[in-house]
Structure formats: C-alpha cells, structure tokens
Amino acid sequence: MNRYPRDFRGYGPNPPDARWPGGARIAISIVLNYEEGGENSTLHGDAQSEAFLSDIAGAAPWPGQRHWNMESIYDYGARAGFWRLHRLFTGMAIPVTIYGVTSALARNPEQVAAMKAAGWEIASHGLKWVDHRDLPEAEERAQIAESFRLHEEVVGQPPQGWYTGRCSANTVRLTAETHRLAWISDTYDDDLPYWLEIGEHDQLVIPYTLEANDMRFATAPGYITGEQFFQYLKDSFDTLYAEGLDGRAKMFSVGLHNRLIGRPGKLAGLKRFLDYAQSQDGVWFPRRIDIARHWAATHPHRRFERPSQMGRARFVERFGGIFEHSPWIAERAWDLELGPAHDSAAGLHNALTRIFRSASRDERLGVLRAHPDLAGKLAQARRLTAESTSEQASAALDALTDAERATFQRLNDAYVARHGFPFIIAVRDNNKASILQAFETRIAHDTETEFATACAQVERIAELRLKDQLP
C-alpha cells in the first residue's frame, strides 16, 4: 500500500464548536515549562552543556564542560522566575499546566510543592530536556517508562498529560501506546483538540504552540520587549475570540518558561495580556486536563472505516460502484498515494476522479455508456443499481405519467442517436422540470461539448454518492 501518513485535512472546512463549559467563547491554556535542572549538563551525565532557549545570543554547546553562564540563566528560572510567575497566577486565580521535565522536578522539591498547593496540573515533559531525534526507539520507550516511574515518585501520582518538545518521529506514537495519558501535546497542527487513532487506541491530542510562546524571546526573529509579546497574544486572542462569537469556539495555548518570561521586563507584557483577557466575557482558563475531560465527554471519538486503511479487495467492494459499473477506477485509485486526506468524501472523490480524468477516451466513453437512460427501460424493469434507483427517485422519475415517460423515451433515443452515449445529469441537483429543460438544450450540442459535459456530470454523481458514505 502506497500510503502517506501526514493529515492535512483535520476537521476540514467545518470544525466543530468546542462547546466549552458555560458557553465560553475561548479556552486559554497557560502552559509553564519547568526544565531547570533537566537540561543538558555534564552534571547530569550529558556529553555537553545546554545551548537552547536562553538569553545568551548564539549560544553553542560546550562539549565535556559545564557552561557556568548557561547554568546560571537556567538557575534564575528556578530561583526567581518561577516564584514571580507563581505569585502572578495564584494572585489572578489562573490555573496552569506544568510541562515538568521529570529529572528537573526531582531537583526542585519546593517548586513542586507550590505547584501542587496551587492545584496546578503537573504533566510530563519527558525524563530529560534533551533532543530525542536520534534516540533509538527502544531507548526512547525506556525513557518514557522511567519518566512515568520517577514522576509518580516525585509528584505523588503519574502524569495524565505529556509533551516532550524536542521529540523524535516516534514520540507521539510511543507516548500514546502507553495507554496511560488523557492527552498528549507533541503537535502544533490545530486550534482544537482532536483524536488520533494509534492501533486500537484512541488518543486525545491537545495541540501546543511555538509562536504564542515566550521562546521567541530567545530565537530570531522573535520578541524583544514585553509589549511585543502582549500585542501578539492580544491579536491571537482577538481573532480566536471573534471566531467564538460565530459559534466556532477555539482553544488558545500560551507557552511560557521560567527563565524567559520570569524576567521582570518580559513578565510585564504577559500580565498586561492576562488583565486584558480576564476583562472579556466568556473566557475560560482551564488546565489541559480540564480540556481533555471536557473534550472526551462532549466530543467522544467515533471511528469509521477509512478508505486509506482498506485493503484492495475491500476498497473496490466499497467504492467500485461510485462510478457506474466501473470498478476499474477504484482498483487503480487504490494504488495512488492515499492518506488521511482521502478519508473524506472530497478527498476520495479527488483520487477517483484523477483516475477517471487520466483514463483513455475509450475508457471514459465506457463509463458514460455504463449509465442507464433516465426513466428508461432498465428503470421500468427495476434493473438499476441501488444508487441509480435512489437518484432517479429523488427527482420523482420513478413516478412518471405515461405521457412523461414517452417524452423521456423520445429524448433518450434522440440523444443517444446523436451523441453515442446516454444523457447523464446529476439528478439530485435537479428536479423533473430542470432535467427535461437540460435534455432539450443539450441534444443540440456538438458531441465533444456533450462528452465533456457528461464526464463532468459523472464526476458530480460520484461526489454525491461519496457524500452518502464518508464525512
């Protein structure tokens, strides 16, 4: 099977209304990354010092050495930044989700106690704050297991959520395969939670953000002042809030780090945003576990048979009749690079029509000739396919008077005699009167024009049939 794993469709053109509690128009998820003490350091058995997300411009790792300045900046996050943020959030009664690097939590017991006392959610940020891209799968799985064990030992209960951050291509699957997490967040691909099918397990994903994130203070291009951070958060909020007014409530994640936003000049911009958001009606500040529980209760996952996951025989059985009596179209479409984007009516229609359009003229003519005459002899003999029977009934072509039936027969005979294939029209887009009018008009067209028109109508009929079967 030639299958493409990335999902470009998501919720498609009509995302669901989140239906947040109390009719909230937006859910703001404040995430505080706790990494201080879990970063790269020779003290932690690593081969080099940390070089990521600090105020040191152009920082590079120091192989085999401690980087005193880098360590000092991380230490600021634990010693001063965290407590400044703790006072801010508890003072404003805003709950927080902690992305806690497990080894960092183990080295910061007072901060962990303060998180718990505040009722914050402490999710896992992995065992160490290091890059996982080159980790062998077995080693990463072992680190995930150790993170669960140590997290429960340090915090008192296992994590219900997970975000690795510097992840590998295997991280999402490996964390989901634990079957122990209410949510995972190692994606950045939506403004709403969604379900991910990992084998037989349905895993809730709550996407995260790298742009509404104070990490941009430490990357280029990025924020220089707290005012810039405030303005970006406000603009994001205003856009999502307006969508919520239209019945499309969204989620807004804000990512923070103790050593970055915990600096006084940067924190001022965050506080200004929080003041602004709290001044609006219909704003909900949940922890991510609260979002997960709401989504599971309000938008439970419903599986359906996905075309991109079907074997050839099942695919042809299910979709071989979408183009009338032409299963070869489905057979060839199965060989295309199908993926999640083709698990919808629009997506699969695109795949099937690609085959139809690229077929030879004789093959396409065969598809046209496979269609029955409208209200013709096959209909009278009840020998139409189930799809054609339903379609003709939708325009009352199964209940014609004798005079109407004679008119259709006369037009059918004249059309076929002129063009060499039956008159084809998407009946469900029409009624009896408009079909007859189109019949009269199109008989006079040249055959090349009618061939193109008939092919377009065949594609439209296929689209309507797929919409009966797929999202």
Salt bridges, closest charged atoms under 4 A:
GLU35 OE2 - HIS125 NE2 2.86
GLU35 OE2 - HIS257 NE2 3.71
GLU35 OE1 - ARG259 NH2 2.73
GLU36 OE2 - ARG259 NH1 3.03
ASP46 OD1 - LYS128 NZ 2.55
GLU50 OE2 - ARG166 NH2 3.31
ASP55 OD1 - LYS266 NZ 2.84
GLU71 OE1 - ARG66 NH2 2.75
ASP131 OD2 - ARG133 NE 3.46
ASP134 OD2 - ARG133 NE 3.92
GLU137 OE2 - ARG141 NH2 2.97
GLU137 OE1 - ARG173 NH2 3.01
GLU146 OE2 - ARG149 NH2 2.75
GLU153 OE1 - ARG149 NH1 2.75
GLU177 OE2 - ARG173 NH1 3.47
GLU197 OE2 - HIS301 NE2 2.72
GLU197 OE2 - ARG303 NE 3.90
GLU197 OE1 - ARG306 NE 3.26
ASP202 OD1 - HIS301 NE2 3.92
ASP202 OD1 - ARG303 NE 2.72
ASP214 OD1 - HIS257 ND1 2.58
GLU227 OE1 - ARG272 NH1 2.42
ASP238 OD2 - LYS234 NZ 2.83
GLU243 OE1 - LYS250 NZ 3.11
ASP246 OD2 - ARG248 NH2 3.58
ASP275 OD2 - LYS271 NZ 2.99
ASP290 OD1 - ARG287 NH2 2.94
GLU305 OE2 - ARG314 NE 2.78
GLU305 OE1 - ARG318 NH1 3.10
GLU317 OE1 - ARG314 NH1 3.28
GLU324 OE2 - HIS325 NE2 3.95
GLU324 OE1 - ARG465 NH2 2.82
ASP335 OD1 - ARG312 NH2 2.60
ASP343 OD2 - ARG306 NH1 3.78
GLU363 OE2 - ARG332 NH2 2.57
GLU391 OE2 - ARG465 NE 2.65
ASP402 OD1 - ARG405 NH1 3.26
GLU404 OE2 - LYS432 NZ 3.03
ASP429 OD2 - ARG460 NE 2.71
GLU440 OE2 - ARG410 NH2 3.99
GLU448 OE2 - ARG361 NH2 2.98
GLU450 OE1 - ARG442 NE 2.83
GLU450 OE2 - HIS445 ND1 2.97
GLU459 OE1 - ARG357 NH2 2.76
GLU463 OE1 - ARG460 NH1 3.00
GLU463 OE2 - LYS467 NZ 3.60
ASP468 OD2 - ARG428 NH2 3.12
